[in-house]
């Protein structure tokens, strides 16, 4: 497990326009996100989950091909 001192920290400065800005504004009004930072974190978690699923499927496919 990663300790607090070992955790990486980055800063993201981002300006959104158009549809993505509208989505965030609407989601905040609806209470789906508590802040724009929360939205970015939720989006990154969702992306990580999708990538993990794809990696797992690829690994399973590779295992079946190796048999």
LINSULJO-V145435 format. One line per field, one symbol per residue. ss: DSSP state (A for helix, B for strand, O for the rest). burial: 1 if it has 9 or more other ideal C-beta (glycine too) atoms within 8 Angstrom, else 0. Layout:
BEGIN
ss=???
burial=???
END
This chain:
BEGIN
ss=OOOAAAOOOOOOOOOOOOAAAAAAAAAAAAOOOOOAAAAAAAAAAAAAAAAAAAAAAAAAAAAAAAO
burial=0000000000000000000010010011000010000111010000000000000000000000000
END
